[in-house]
Amino acid sequence: MATGLTQPRPKVQRYANAEILSRGAAEKFTQCARDAIAHREKFTVVLSGGATPQQLYRLLASEPFRNDIDWSRVEFFWGDERTVPIDHPDSNFRLAYRAMIGKLPCAETQIHRYKVESEDRSEAAQDYQREIARYFEHSADGKPPAFDLILLGLGPDGHTASLFPHTEAVGENKRWVVCNPVPQLKTDRFTLTAHILNCGRTVLFLVAGEDKAEALHAVLDGPTDTGRFPAQLIHPSAGQLIWLVDEAAASQLAE
């Protein structure tokens, strides 16, 4: 795993609290969607789980944001997923569907979820990679495509998506999607890898809460140690990386 000097800090935008942060995220989501639709006629977005994105999703499904996007041109993907049924309270799909997608004028064909019901989780991960490749008309064995917007969070342990510290997926540099064994949680998680996340046109981290302060400081201000802090893997090759953080999460950041 990479270790060494501190990387140049990406763009960080601070907000007073999680509610205001979510509104800022909704504005950026809307702008990305409108730009993508204007230039490419479609908007491809990778959703994340967690409490902070849930507030964002509720805003997007309500006025005024709801009417600012042509939802018939939005394609929904997920950065990671728990190995639970889609109606399980822990499902990232369920969270986004209940808070946003189910309230919008979207067709089933616009929703690209992990097939968590598959008995072969490795094959299900490969299927998701092929699903992404089919949509973008790419070879599933070639260079990953570029999503217009990727939403990510940060765990108190420094993980993002389901790239957990010292797990196999952290070092993956060929596959776009894996089913990652997470021994510390005694489970497996489906996740996009840094290989495809770093192809995003815009990557937006949403980080709120005092419990994230130590990890945020380590990821942004500390030396590079991607094995311990996998969120440090995220540096888009050609896109922009933006961190939206509230003051509680930013409390330990260097000025």
C-alpha contacts under 8 A as a table, 3 or more apart, distances in Angstrom:
res1	aa1	res2	aa2	distance
1	M	171	G	7.01
1	M	225	D	6.81
1	M	226	T	5.87
1	M	227	G	5.21
2	A	224	T	6.53
2	A	225	D	5.53
2	A	226	T	5.61
2	A	227	G	7.10
3	T	223	P	7.02
3	T	224	T	4.84
3	T	225	D	4.31
3	T	226	T	6.81
4	G	223	P	5.69
4	G	224	T	5.18
4	G	225	D	6.85
5	L	223	P	4.98
5	L	224	T	5.74
6	T	220	L	7.96
6	T	221	D	6.72
6	T	222	G	5.81
6	T	223	P	4.17
6	T	224	T	5.34
7	Q	220	L	7.79
7	Q	223	P	7.33
7	Q	224	T	6.67
9	R	220	L	5.97
9	R	221	D	7.31
10	P	220	L	7.95
10	P	241	L	6.27
10	P	242	I	6.45
10	P	243	W	7.36
11	K	241	L	6.70
11	K	242	I	5.05
11	K	243	W	6.20
12	V	242	I	5.98
12	V	243	W	4.69
12	V	244	L	6.06
12	V	245	V	7.24
13	Q	242	I	7.51
13	Q	243	W	6.13
13	Q	244	L	4.96
13	Q	245	V	6.25
14	R	21	L	7.75
14	R	244	L	6.06
14	R	245	V	5.02
14	R	246	D	5.42
14	R	247	E	6.36
14	R	250	A	7.46
15	Y	18	A	7.36
15	Y	20	I	6.16
15	Y	21	L	5.34
15	Y	244	L	7.44
15	Y	245	V	6.17
15	Y	246	D	4.58
15	Y	247	E	6.07
16	A	20	I	6.58
16	A	21	L	7.41
16	A	246	D	5.54
16	A	247	E	5.38
17	N	20	I	5.58
17	N	21	L	6.19
17	N	208	A	7.47
17	N	246	D	4.98
17	N	247	E	6.27
17	N	248	A	7.36
18	A	21	L	4.87
18	A	22	S	6.06
18	A	52	T	6.99
18	A	208	A	5.70
18	A	209	G	7.56
18	A	246	D	5.84
19	E	22	S	5.21
19	E	23	R	6.55
19	E	55	Q	7.45
20	I	23	R	5.13
20	I	24	G	6.32
21	L	24	G	5.05
21	L	25	A	6.17
21	L	206	L	7.92
21	L	244	L	6.72
21	L	245	V	6.87
21	L	246	D	6.35
22	S	25	A	4.94
22	S	26	A	6.14
22	S	52	T	6.99
22	S	53	P	7.46
22	S	55	Q	6.17
22	S	56	L	4.99
22	S	59	L	7.83
23	R	26	A	4.98
23	R	27	E	6.34
23	R	56	L	6.88
23	R	59	L	7.27
24	G	27	E	5.17
24	G	28	K	6.41
25	A	28	K	5.10
25	A	29	F	6.02
25	A	56	L	6.73
25	A	206	L	7.76
25	A	244	L	7.45
26	A	29	F	4.98
26	A	30	T	6.09
26	A	56	L	5.98
26	A	59	L	6.86
26	A	60	L	6.28
26	A	65	F	7.35
27	E	30	T	5.15
27	E	31	Q	6.24
27	E	65	F	7.90
28	K	31	Q	5.09
28	K	32	C	6.11
29	F	32	C	5.22
29	F	33	A	6.12
29	F	149	L	7.65
30	T	33	A	5.08
30	T	34	R	6.16
30	T	65	F	7.16
30	T	68	D	6.84
30	T	69	I	6.50
31	Q	34	R	5.22
31	Q	35	D	6.08
32	C	35	D	5.21
32	C	36	A	6.04
32	C	43	F	7.89
32	C	148	D	7.15
32	C	149	L	6.92
33	A	36	A	5.23
33	A	37	I	6.11
33	A	43	F	5.45
33	A	69	I	6.75
33	A	74	V	7.73
33	A	148	D	7.89
34	R	37	I	5.24
34	R	38	A	6.06
34	R	43	F	7.91
34	R	69	I	6.55
35	D	38	A	5.14
35	D	39	H	6.21
36	A	39	H	5.23
36	A	40	R	5.50
36	A	41	E	6.59
36	A	42	K	6.12
36	A	43	F	5.27
36	A	148	D	6.74
37	I	40	R	5.31
37	I	41	E	3.99
37	I	42	K	4.70
37	I	43	F	5.67
37	I	73	R	7.09
38	A	41	E	5.78
40	R	43	F	7.61
41	E	73	R	6.89
42	K	73	R	4.91
42	K	74	V	5.94
42	K	75	E	7.32
43	F	73	R	6.16
43	F	74	V	4.75
43	F	75	E	6.07
43	F	148	D	6.23
44	T	74	V	5.99
44	T	75	E	4.79
44	T	76	F	6.30
44	T	77	F	7.49
44	T	147	F	5.42
44	T	148	D	5.23
44	T	149	L	6.57
45	V	74	V	7.42
45	V	75	E	6.30
45	V	76	F	5.42
45	V	77	F	6.05
45	V	147	F	6.20
45	V	148	D	5.98
45	V	149	L	4.80
45	V	150	I	5.79
45	V	151	L	7.69
46	V	76	F	6.23
46	V	77	F	4.61
46	V	78	W	4.88
46	V	79	G	5.66
46	V	147	F	7.21
46	V	149	L	6.28
46	V	150	I	4.61
46	V	151	L	5.91
47	L	76	F	7.08
47	L	77	F	6.07
47	L	78	W	4.69
47	L	79	G	5.91
47	L	96	A	7.70
47	L	150	I	6.65
47	L	151	L	5.44
47	L	152	L	7.53
48	S	53	P	6.68
48	S	78	W	6.14
48	S	79	G	5.73
48	S	80	D	6.87
48	S	92	N	6.92
48	S	151	L	5.75
48	S	152	L	5.76
48	S	153	G	7.03
48	S	161	A	7.09
49	G	53	P	6.33
49	G	54	Q	7.28
49	G	80	D	7.92
49	G	92	N	4.94
49	G	95	L	7.01
49	G	96	A	7.49
49	G	153	G	7.83
50	G	53	P	5.86
50	G	54	Q	6.40
50	G	92	N	7.75
50	G	153	G	7.65
51	A	54	Q	5.08
51	A	55	Q	6.66
52	T	55	Q	5.46
52	T	56	L	6.69
52	T	206	L	6.83
52	T	207	V	7.28
52	T	208	A	6.80
53	P	56	L	4.85
53	P	57	Y	6.11
53	P	206	L	7.31
54	Q	57	Y	5.06
54	Q	58	R	6.31
54	Q	95	L	6.98
54	Q	96	A	6.91
54	Q	99	A	6.52
55	Q	58	R	5.27
55	Q	59	L	6.40
56	L	59	L	5.19
56	L	60	L	6.28
57	Y	60	L	5.11
57	Y	61	A	6.33
57	Y	96	A	6.70
57	Y	99	A	5.69
57	Y	100	M	5.09
58	R	61	A	5.26
58	R	62	S	6.50
58	R	99	A	5.22
58	R	100	M	5.70
59	L	62	S	5.23
59	L	63	E	7.40
59	L	65	F	6.85
59	L	66	R	7.93
60	L	63	E	7.52
60	L	65	F	5.12
60	L	66	R	5.41
60	L	100	M	6.87
61	A	65	F	6.92
61	A	66	R	5.06
61	A	99	A	7.50
61	A	100	M	5.14
61	A	101	I	7.61
61	A	103	K	6.33
61	A	104	L	6.51
62	S	65	F	6.14
62	S	66	R	5.17
63	E	66	R	5.28
63	E	67	N	6.75
64	P	67	N	6.05
64	P	68	D	6.90
65	F	68	D	5.11
65	F	69	I	7.12
66	R	69	I	6.34
66	R	104	L	7.89
67	N	70	D	7.50
70	D	73	R	5.87
70	D	74	V	7.30
71	W	74	V	5.19
71	W	104	L	7.12
71	W	105	P	6.40
71	W	106	C	6.28
72	S	105	P	6.75
72	S	106	C	5.73
72	S	107	A	7.42
72	S	110	Q	7.99
74	V	110	Q	6.74
75	E	110	Q	4.78
75	E	111	I	6.29
75	E	112	H	7.48
76	F	110	Q	6.08
76	F	111	I	5.04
76	F	112	H	5.83
76	F	113	R	7.99
77	F	111	I	6.69
77	F	112	H	5.07
77	F	113	R	6.19
78	W	81	E	7.17
78	W	92	N	7.90
78	W	93	F	7.58
78	W	112	H	7.50
78	W	113	R	6.50
78	W	114	Y	7.68
79	G	150	I	7.72
79	G	151	L	7.77
79	G	152	L	7.61
79	G	161	A	5.78
79	G	191	T	5.82
79	G	192	L	5.38
80	D	92	N	7.64
80	D	161	A	5.43
80	D	162	S	5.85
80	D	189	R	7.04
80	D	190	F	5.27
80	D	191	T	4.04
80	D	192	L	6.15
81	E	91	S	6.71
81	E	92	N	5.78
81	E	93	F	7.40
81	E	114	Y	7.06
81	E	162	S	7.72
81	E	189	R	5.99
81	E	190	F	5.09
81	E	191	T	6.46
82	R	90	D	7.09
82	R	91	S	6.01
82	R	92	N	7.06
82	R	116	V	7.92
82	R	188	D	7.31
82	R	189	R	5.10
82	R	190	F	6.41
83	T	116	V	5.80
83	T	187	T	7.84
83	T	188	D	6.50
83	T	189	R	5.97
83	T	190	F	7.16
84	V	88	H	6.21
84	V	90	D	7.25
84	V	91	S	6.34
84	V	116	V	6.52
84	V	117	E	7.88
85	P	88	H	5.32
85	P	91	S	6.99
85	P	116	V	6.36
85	P	117	E	6.48
86	I	91	S	5.70
86	I	93	F	6.33
86	I	94	R	5.86
86	I	116	V	7.33
87	D	91	S	6.84
87	D	94	R	6.00
88	H	91	S	5.41
88	H	94	R	7.19
89	P	94	R	7.13
89	P	95	L	7.63
90	D	94	R	7.79
90	D	95	L	7.82
91	S	94	R	5.15
91	S	95	L	6.36
92	N	95	L	5.08
92	N	96	A	6.36
93	F	96	A	5.42
93	F	97	Y	5.98
93	F	113	R	7.00
94	R	97	Y	5.05
94	R	98	R	5.91
95	L	98	R	5.48
95	L	99	A	6.06
96	A	99	A	5.25
96	A	100	M	5.63
96	A	101	I	6.28
97	Y	100	M	5.45
97	Y	101	I	4.50
97	Y	102	G	5.06
97	Y	103	K	7.92
98	R	101	I	6.70
98	R	102	G	5.72
98	R	103	K	7.51
99	A	102	G	7.26
99	A	103	K	7.47
100	M	103	K	5.45
100	M	104	L	6.63
101	I	104	L	5.29
101	I	106	C	7.02
102	G	105	P	7.99
102	G	106	C	7.77
106	C	110	Q	6.66
107	A	110	Q	5.54
107	A	111	I	7.42
108	E	111	I	5.49
109	T	112	H	7.44
112	H	131	E	7.64
113	R	128	Y	7.78
114	Y	124	A	7.18
114	Y	125	A	7.54
114	Y	128	Y	6.14
114	Y	190	F	7.73
115	K	118	S	5.86
115	K	124	A	5.99
115	K	128	Y	7.67
116	V	121	R	7.52
116	V	124	A	7.25
118	S	121	R	6.26
118	S	124	A	6.20
120	D	123	E	5.36
120	D	124	A	6.22
121	R	124	A	4.83
121	R	125	A	6.24
121	R	179	C	6.30
122	S	125	A	5.21
122	S	126	Q	6.45
122	S	178	V	6.93
122	S	179	C	5.82
123	E	126	Q	4.98
123	E	127	D	6.05
124	A	127	D	4.87
124	A	128	Y	6.29
125	A	128	Y	5.16
125	A	129	Q	6.42
125	A	177	V	5.58
125	A	178	V	5.19
125	A	179	C	5.84
125	A	190	F	6.69
126	Q	129	Q	5.04
126	Q	130	R	6.24
126	Q	177	V	6.70
126	Q	178	V	7.26
127	D	130	R	5.00
127	D	131	E	6.06
128	Y	131	E	4.84
128	Y	132	I	6.23
128	Y	177	V	6.91
129	Q	132	I	5.20
129	Q	133	A	6.21
129	Q	140	A	6.46
129	Q	176	W	6.20
129	Q	177	V	5.68
130	R	133	A	4.89
130	R	134	R	5.99
130	R	140	A	5.57
131	E	134	R	5.12
131	E	135	Y	6.28
132	I	135	Y	5.29
132	I	136	F	6.32
132	I	140	A	7.95
133	A	136	F	5.28
133	A	137	E	5.65
133	A	138	H	4.71
133	A	139	S	5.91
133	A	140	A	5.17
133	A	144	P	7.98
133	A	145	P	7.58
134	R	137	E	4.91
134	R	138	H	6.38
134	R	139	S	7.88
134	R	140	A	7.95
135	Y	138	H	7.76
136	F	145	P	6.71
138	H	142	G	7.29
138	H	144	P	7.77
138	H	145	P	7.06
139	S	142	G	5.22
139	S	143	K	7.70
140	A	143	K	8.00
140	A	144	P	7.81
144	P	176	W	6.88
144	P	195	H	7.40
144	P	196	I	5.38
144	P	199	C	6.85
145	P	196	I	7.18
145	P	199	C	6.68
145	P	200	G	7.99
146	A	196	I	7.62
146	A	199	C	5.01
146	A	200	G	4.80
146	A	201	R	6.19
147	F	150	I	6.70
147	F	199	C	7.17
147	F	200	G	4.87
147	F	201	R	6.18
147	F	202	T	7.91
148	D	200	G	6.07
148	D	201	R	5.03
148	D	202	T	6.11
149	L	200	G	6.36
149	L	201	R	6.23
149	L	202	T	4.88
149	L	203	V	5.86
149	L	204	L	7.32
150	I	197	L	7.30
150	I	200	G	6.39
150	I	202	T	6.31
150	I	203	V	4.75
150	I	204	L	6.08
151	L	203	V	6.15
151	L	204	L	5.01
151	L	205	F	5.99
151	L	206	L	7.32
152	L	160	T	6.43
152	L	161	A	6.28
152	L	203	V	7.35
152	L	204	L	6.08
152	L	205	F	4.67
152	L	206	L	6.30
153	G	160	T	5.67
153	G	161	A	6.81
153	G	205	F	5.36
153	G	206	L	5.26
153	G	207	V	5.97
154	L	158	G	6.06
154	L	159	H	5.79
154	L	160	T	5.03
154	L	161	A	7.88
154	L	205	F	7.37
154	L	206	L	7.46
154	L	207	V	6.15
154	L	212	K	7.22
154	L	215	A	7.84
154	L	216	L	7.64
154	L	231	A	7.04
155	G	158	G	5.17
155	G	159	H	5.08
155	G	160	T	6.35
155	G	212	K	6.64
155	G	215	A	7.40
156	P	159	H	7.44
156	P	211	D	6.20
156	P	212	K	4.94
156	P	213	A	7.84
156	P	214	E	7.30
156	P	215	A	5.44
157	D	164	F	7.87
157	D	165	P	7.34
157	D	215	A	6.25
157	D	229	F	7.13
158	G	164	F	7.52
158	G	165	P	7.15
158	G	215	A	5.33
158	G	216	L	7.47
158	G	219	V	6.98
158	G	228	R	7.13
158	G	229	F	4.49
158	G	230	P	6.11
158	G	231	A	5.94
159	H	162	S	6.75
159	H	163	L	5.53
159	H	164	F	4.73
159	H	165	P	6.25
159	H	229	F	6.13
159	H	230	P	5.26
159	H	231	A	5.53
160	T	163	L	5.53
160	T	164	F	7.01
160	T	230	P	6.60
160	T	231	A	5.24
161	A	191	T	6.30
161	A	192	L	7.22
162	S	180	N	7.45
162	S	189	R	6.18
162	S	190	F	6.96
162	S	191	T	5.33
162	S	192	L	7.78
163	L	167	T	7.06
163	L	169	A	6.07
163	L	170	V	5.73
163	L	180	N	7.71
163	L	191	T	7.09
163	L	193	T	7.32
163	L	230	P	6.13
163	L	231	A	7.80
164	F	167	T	5.74
164	F	169	A	7.91
164	F	170	V	7.15
164	F	182	V	6.93
164	F	229	F	7.97
164	F	230	P	6.47
165	P	170	V	7.34
165	P	226	T	7.84
165	P	227	G	5.49
165	P	228	R	4.85
165	P	229	F	6.03
165	P	230	P	5.99
166	H	170	V	6.84
166	H	227	G	5.09
166	H	228	R	6.23
167	T	170	V	5.81
167	T	171	G	7.95
167	T	180	N	7.22
167	T	181	P	6.92
167	T	182	V	6.36
167	T	183	P	8.00
167	T	227	G	7.90
168	E	171	G	6.07
168	E	172	E	7.00
168	E	180	N	6.54
168	E	181	P	7.21
169	A	172	E	5.06
169	A	178	V	6.94
169	A	180	N	5.81
169	A	193	T	6.63
170	V	193	T	7.44
170	V	194	A	7.59
170	V	226	T	7.61
170	V	227	G	6.69
170	V	230	P	6.43
172	E	175	R	6.57
172	E	193	T	6.74
172	E	194	A	7.56
172	E	195	H	7.30
173	N	193	T	7.67
173	N	194	A	7.34
173	N	195	H	5.41
174	K	195	H	6.68
175	R	178	V	6.95
175	R	193	T	7.12
175	R	195	H	7.16
176	W	192	L	5.67
176	W	193	T	5.36
176	W	194	A	7.77
176	W	195	H	6.04
176	W	196	I	5.36
177	V	190	F	7.25
177	V	191	T	5.71
177	V	192	L	4.49
177	V	193	T	5.81
178	V	190	F	5.83
178	V	191	T	5.69
178	V	192	L	6.60
178	V	193	T	7.17
179	C	188	D	6.31
179	C	189	R	5.48
179	C	190	F	4.31
179	C	191	T	6.36
180	N	188	D	5.39
180	N	189	R	5.14
180	N	190	F	6.01
180	N	191	T	6.92
181	P	186	K	7.91
181	P	187	T	6.20
181	P	188	D	4.32
181	P	189	R	6.47
182	V	185	L	5.59
182	V	186	K	6.02
182	V	187	T	5.50
182	V	188	D	5.48
182	V	189	R	7.03
183	P	186	K	4.64
183	P	187	T	6.46
192	L	196	I	6.74
192	L	197	L	6.81
193	T	196	I	5.82
193	T	197	L	6.22
194	A	197	L	4.79
194	A	198	N	5.71
194	A	233	L	6.33
194	A	234	I	6.30
195	H	198	N	5.84
195	H	199	C	7.25
196	I	199	C	5.28
196	I	200	G	7.30
197	L	200	G	5.72
197	L	203	V	7.85
197	L	234	I	7.05
197	L	236	P	7.26
198	N	234	I	5.94
198	N	235	H	5.76
198	N	236	P	3.96
198	N	237	S	5.86
198	N	239	G	7.88
199	C	236	P	5.66
199	C	237	S	6.08
199	C	238	A	6.92
199	C	239	G	7.00
200	G	203	V	6.06
200	G	236	P	6.27
200	G	238	A	7.77
200	G	239	G	5.86
200	G	240	Q	7.97
201	R	236	P	7.57
201	R	238	A	6.88
201	R	239	G	4.11
201	R	240	Q	6.24
202	T	236	P	7.97
202	T	239	G	5.40
202	T	240	Q	4.86
202	T	241	L	6.05
202	T	242	I	7.68
203	V	236	P	7.38
203	V	239	G	7.42
203	V	240	Q	6.23
203	V	241	L	4.88
203	V	242	I	6.30
204	L	241	L	6.16
204	L	242	I	5.06
204	L	243	W	5.90
204	L	244	L	7.16
205	F	241	L	7.94
205	F	242	I	6.32
205	F	243	W	4.69
205	F	244	L	5.91
205	F	245	V	7.97
206	L	243	W	6.35
206	L	244	L	5.08
206	L	245	V	6.12
207	V	212	K	7.11
207	V	243	W	7.53
207	V	244	L	6.29
207	V	245	V	4.80
207	V	246	D	6.74
207	V	249	A	6.58
208	A	212	K	6.82
208	A	245	V	5.72
208	A	246	D	5.16
208	A	247	E	7.83
208	A	248	A	6.74
208	A	249	A	5.29
209	G	212	K	5.71
209	G	213	A	7.17
209	G	246	D	7.01
209	G	248	A	5.20
209	G	249	A	4.91
210	E	213	A	5.25
210	E	248	A	4.67
210	E	249	A	4.87
210	E	251	S	7.59
211	D	214	E	7.24
211	D	249	A	7.05
212	K	215	A	5.46
212	K	216	L	5.98
212	K	249	A	5.28
213	A	216	L	5.16
213	A	217	H	6.15
213	A	248	A	6.84
213	A	249	A	4.22
213	A	250	A	5.80
213	A	251	S	6.14
213	A	252	Q	5.90
213	A	253	L	7.80
214	E	217	H	5.22
214	E	218	A	6.27
214	E	249	A	7.98
214	E	252	Q	6.64
215	A	218	A	5.04
215	A	219	V	6.05
215	A	229	F	7.95
216	L	219	V	5.15
216	L	220	L	6.02
216	L	221	D	7.96
216	L	249	A	6.96
216	L	250	A	7.15
216	L	252	Q	7.90
216	L	253	L	7.42
217	H	220	L	5.42
217	H	221	D	5.32
217	H	222	G	6.67
217	H	250	A	7.53
217	H	252	Q	5.78
217	H	253	L	5.14
217	H	254	A	7.76
218	A	221	D	5.54
218	A	222	G	4.51
218	A	223	P	7.49
218	A	229	F	7.76
219	V	222	G	5.89
219	V	223	P	7.86
219	V	224	T	7.61
219	V	229	F	6.39
219	V	231	A	6.73
219	V	232	Q	5.82
220	L	232	Q	7.74
220	L	253	L	7.81
221	D	253	L	6.95
221	D	254	A	6.97
224	T	232	Q	6.85
225	D	228	R	5.62
225	D	229	F	5.95
225	D	230	P	7.76
225	D	232	Q	7.37
226	T	229	F	4.75
226	T	230	P	4.59
226	T	231	A	7.10
226	T	232	Q	5.50
226	T	233	L	5.95
227	G	230	P	5.80
229	F	232	Q	5.94
230	P	233	L	5.50
230	P	234	I	7.96
231	A	234	I	5.85
232	Q	235	H	7.55
235	H	241	L	6.83
236	P	239	G	5.16
236	P	240	Q	6.42
236	P	241	L	6.56
245	V	249	A	6.20
245	V	250	A	6.33
246	D	249	A	5.49
246	D	250	A	6.18
247	E	250	A	4.87
247	E	251	S	5.89
248	A	251	S	5.35
249	A	252	Q	7.54
250	A	253	L	5.34
